[in-house]
């Protein structure tokens, strides 16, 4: 009997990027149709604009309407919440972000990525105070939180234990120079892969694409793929996990091709 797996969604960061026109998007495709086009070919998109400024509730509602059933958006949390010396003081900013209208995405609201600067180090008490500010739900919609930390001081069992206590995911930054923490700490897995190259038509070689498909399958069973760094005192209990895998950075022009190639390979495996 095959092991139970969660749903794997592969996506990219954003959908408005001029160099994708004529490469990912067909020549002449109206810009207002780009989200619809991308969403028909991918399982998710990570919205970066929410990191830099507030979005209108009408925008979230429109994005929901323009995407197919089963599609999910991840959102970057506001930088005004994470780019501060004392995280415990982020309460008003977190509340402003959560109440900005993002629940208009309804069932298409995926995880929120709270991204921290590479200079932000681990202060256990202050970081726990921040985690306490993250609501479990809003407007009757469950909220899933993930943190992307980029300082080596977070590579410790204490940080992993803290995330597990609050059910918050450690975002795995893969094939990049960023700090890697691959421990599973939540009921879902959030990974950002950053190794696409211009020389590869699909961003990655066939062997690398196959390797990421295999890793995604391991994640979906609630286990950590070989070759990734973990720091917890014990592994998480195995069990099905939904996986959100984003092709980010690297050679950005190739990222949609890589995401589609991964999606097609995953579909072929069933």
Secondary structure, 3 states (H helix, E strand, C coil): CCCCCCCEEEEEECCCCHHHECCCECCCCCHHHHHHHHHCCCCEEEECHHHHCCCCHHHHHHHHHCCCCCCEEEEECCHHHHCCCCHHHCHHHHHHHHCCCHHHHHHHEEEEEEECCCCCCCCHHHHHHHHHCCCCEECCEECCEEEECCCHHHCCHHHHHHHHHHCCEECEEECCCCCCCCCCCCCEEEEEECCCCCCCCCCCCHHHHHHHHHHHHHHHCCCCCCCCCCCCCCCCCCCCCEEEEEECCCCHHHHHHHHHHHHHHHHHHC
